[in-house]
Amino acid sequence: MKLPHGKLILVSMAILLVIGATLLRRHLKQSDYPNVQDKQALKSVDIPAAPSTPRPSINSLPGPALVVDQPTVRDLPRPMPDRRARRGSTEQAIDRVSDAGSLEAQIQAIRDLGNFQDPQTIKVLGPALHSHIAEVRKAALEAMREGTVEDPATLAEVRYAVTNDSDPGVRQAALEVLVRYDESAEARSLLEKLASEPRGAYRDFARRELDRMDYEADARSRPDPQIQRVQQQ
């Protein structure tokens, strides 16, 4: 009696499964590992524990020991700058001006002096105002604007450049230095002159700066309301 083709395939698969299961049981019995179904054998297997590495404490790490009540960085006062290191950096920046190998490098080195609010930079920036190259004069004024100018003689040269320099970019840069650092009567007189010119290039700028100066002077002349409230209590 012949079986249908589909039933023949199912019978063959069942026979293969039985043979596979028999071979697997035989292999497990001959293996060195304990039978999975034998709970007692599993208990007798000695599984070594992973070595425990002690976690280092914070104070054992390199560096200073941590104090629990130590203030955070935000609570700590900002360190005072080292004036000797600052002076050395300024001197190196000044040396880069004289060591520049090209005009472009020298102009950039002059501008970089504006990164230092150090009066020593005037030793280079002051003479640069007399350069016959407009870009050099402009770079010196831009460095003064970003840095600091305290020398009255240099401020007088800045006032002169505002109205007498042949380059409009230099005059603009000098005017920006003047309104930032020069609080003299001569500076105010110069701004009033520029503000009164009917078609002056800096008329509106000078008027705005005069208004700002008047506003700040009026604010300084008034008593502090907070101090008044404290005194009244």
MOVENMO-V578008 format. One record per residue. RES is the residue in three letters. PHI is phi in radians with two decimals (NA if undefined). OMEGA is omega as a letter, one per 40 degrees, with the letter a starting at -180 (* if undefined). D_FIRST is the distance of its C-alpha to the first C-alpha in Angstrom with 2 decimals. Layout:
RES&PHI&OMEGA&D_FIRST, RES&PHI&OMEGA&D_FIRST
//
This chain:
MET&NA&a&0.00, LYS&-1.57&i&3.78, LEU&-1.46&i&6.55, PRO&-1.03&a&9.67, HIS&-1.08&a&12.37, GLY&-1.15&i&14.73, LYS&-1.16&i&12.73, LEU&-1.09&i&11.94, ILE&-1.17&a&15.73, LEU&-1.13&i&16.64, VAL&-1.11&a&14.74, SER&-1.11&i&16.47, MET&-1.12&i&19.77, ALA&-1.13&i&19.60, ILE&-1.10&i&19.16, LEU&-1.14&i&22.11, LEU&-1.11&i&24.22, VAL&-1.10&a&23.84, ILE&-1.13&a&24.84, GLY&-1.12&a&27.70, ALA&-1.14&i&29.02, THR&-1.12&i&29.03, LEU&-1.14&a&30.97, LEU&-1.13&i&33.39, ARG&-1.09&i&34.27, ARG&-1.14&i&34.89, HIS&-1.18&a&37.09, LEU&-1.17&i&39.11, LYS&-1.17&a&39.80, GLN&-1.52&a&41.13, SER&-1.34&i&43.21, ASP&-1.30&a&46.96, TYR&-1.34&i&46.77, PRO&-1.22&i&46.54, ASN&-1.15&a&43.38, VAL&-1.10&a&43.49, GLN&-1.38&a&42.58, ASP&-1.62&a&45.48, LYS&-1.17&i&48.52, GLN&-1.13&i&50.89, ALA&-1.16&i&49.94, LEU&-1.13&i&50.64, LYS&-1.16&a&54.03, SER&-1.44&i&54.90, VAL&-1.31&a&54.36, ASP&-1.65&i&57.81, ILE&-1.66&a&57.76, PRO&-1.14&i&61.16, ALA&-1.33&i&62.95, ALA&-1.16&a&63.98, PRO&-1.09&a&67.63, SER&-1.58&i&69.82, THR&-1.73&a&72.38, PRO&-1.11&i&75.45, ARG&-1.30&a&76.24, PRO&-1.21&i&79.71, SER&-1.35&a&82.30, ILE&-1.11&a&84.15, ASN&-1.30&i&87.33, SER&-1.50&i&85.66, LEU&-1.31&i&84.80, PRO&-1.09&i&87.26, GLY&1.90&a&90.20, PRO&-1.20&a&92.50, ALA&-1.18&a&91.34, LEU&-1.54&i&90.30, VAL&-1.77&a&92.53, VAL&-1.08&a&90.95, ASP&-1.63&i&93.95, GLN&-1.24&a&94.58, PRO&-1.17&i&95.26, THR&-1.32&a&92.80, VAL&-1.09&i&93.63, ARG&-1.15&a&94.53, ASP&-1.39&a&97.05, LEU&-1.32&i&98.70, PRO&-1.21&i&101.77, ARG&-1.19&a&101.44, PRO&-1.17&i&102.90, MET&-1.25&a&106.18, PRO&-1.16&i&105.96, ASP&-1.38&a&107.43, ARG&-1.14&i&110.46, ARG&-1.16&i&110.75, ALA&-1.17&i&107.20, ARG&-1.11&i&107.81, ARG&-1.13&i&110.99, GLY&-1.10&i&109.24, SER&-1.14&i&106.56, THR&-1.13&i&109.32, GLU&-1.12&i&111.13, GLN&-1.14&i&108.00, ALA&-1.14&i&107.51, ILE&-1.16&i&111.15, ASP&-1.12&i&110.75, ARG&-1.15&i&107.80, VAL&-1.18&a&110.17, SER&-1.34&a&112.52, ASP&-1.57&a&109.74, ALA&-1.10&a&107.89, GLY&-1.56&a&107.34, SER&-2.59&i&107.47, LEU&-1.14&i&109.01, GLU&-1.08&i&105.66, ALA&-1.16&i&104.93, GLN&-1.19&i&108.42, ILE&-1.09&i&108.06, GLN&-1.15&i&104.77, ALA&-1.13&i&106.35, ILE&-1.17&i&109.20, ARG&-1.07&a&106.80, ASP&-1.12&i&104.96, LEU&-1.15&i&108.20, GLY&-1.20&i&107.55, ASN&-1.34&a&104.88, PHE&-2.07&i&107.68, GLN&-1.47&a&110.06, ASP&-2.22&i&112.61, PRO&-1.04&i&116.21, GLN&-1.12&a&116.11, THR&-1.15&i&114.17, ILE&-1.11&i&117.39, LYS&-1.06&i&118.69, VAL&-1.79&a&116.34, LEU&-1.21&i&115.89, GLY&-1.07&i&119.62, PRO&-1.08&a&120.53, ALA&-1.15&i&117.45, LEU&-1.18&a&119.07, HIS&-1.73&i&121.68, SER&-1.16&i&119.18, HIS&-1.38&i&119.78, ILE&-1.74&a&116.00, ALA&-1.10&a&114.97, GLU&-1.10&i&111.44, VAL&-1.20&i&112.92, ARG&-1.10&i&115.22, LYS&-1.14&i&112.41, ALA&-1.10&i&110.11, ALA&-1.12&i&112.91, LEU&-1.21&i&113.38, GLU&-1.13&i&109.64, ALA&-1.17&i&109.61, MET&-1.10&a&112.61, ARG&-1.08&a&110.88, GLU&-1.45&a&107.82, GLY&-1.69&i&109.86, THR&-2.77&i&113.30, VAL&-2.37&i&116.89, GLU&-2.15&a&119.78, ASP&-1.36&a&122.49, PRO&-1.08&i&125.19, ALA&-1.15&i&126.12, THR&-1.17&i&122.55, LEU&-1.12&i&122.33, ALA&-1.13&i&125.54, GLU&-1.17&i&123.95, VAL&-1.13&i&120.93, ARG&-1.09&i&123.27, TYR&-1.12&a&124.96, ALA&-1.19&a&121.63, VAL&-1.05&a&120.74, THR&-1.95&a&123.51, ASN&-2.08&i&124.51, ASP&-1.22&a&121.43, SER&-1.35&a&120.76, ASP&-1.78&a&116.95, PRO&-1.14&i&115.55, GLY&-1.15&i&112.55, VAL&-1.20&i&114.93, ARG&-1.09&i&117.04, GLN&-1.11&i&113.99, ALA&-1.12&i&112.85, ALA&-1.15&i&116.40, LEU&-1.14&i&116.55, GLU&-1.17&i&113.33, VAL&-1.18&a&114.83, LEU&-1.07&a&118.07, VAL&-1.27&a&116.58, ARG&-1.56&a&114.45, TYR&-2.12&a&117.04, ASP&-1.66&i&120.56, GLU&-1.92&a&122.21, SER&-1.37&i&125.74, ALA&-1.16&i&128.22, GLU&-1.14&i&128.11, ALA&-1.14&i&124.38, ARG&-1.15&i&124.89, SER&-1.08&i&127.76, LEU&-1.16&i&125.60, LEU&-1.12&i&122.83, GLU&-1.12&i&125.39, LYS&-1.14&i&126.67, LEU&-1.16&a&123.17, ALA&-1.25&a&122.46, SER&-1.57&i&125.64, GLU&-1.23&a&124.95, PRO&-1.14&a&124.24, ARG&-2.19&a&121.74, GLY&-1.25&a&120.88, ALA&-1.20&a&117.42, TYR&-1.96&a&117.29, ARG&-1.10&a&119.11, ASP&-1.15&i&116.17, PHE&-1.09&a&114.91, ALA&-1.12&i&118.39, ARG&-1.13&i&118.74, ARG&-1.11&a&115.44, GLU&-1.21&i&116.46, LEU&-1.14&i&119.86, ASP&-1.10&i&118.24, ARG&-1.12&a&115.96, MET&-1.10&i&118.93, ASP&-1.15&i&120.88, TYR&-1.12&a&117.97, GLU&-1.17&i&117.46, ALA&-1.14&i&121.20, ASP&-1.17&i&121.37, ALA&-1.16&i&118.39, ARG&-1.22&a&120.05, SER&-1.38&a&123.29, ARG&-1.46&i&121.67, PRO&-1.22&i&121.27, ASP&-1.26&a&117.83, PRO&-1.12&i&116.71, GLN&-1.15&i&114.70, ILE&-1.15&i&117.77, GLN&-1.11&i&119.80, ARG&-1.13&i&117.39, VAL&-1.15&a&117.53, GLN&-1.22&i&121.30, GLN&-1.35&a&121.51, GLN&-1.31&*&119.41
//
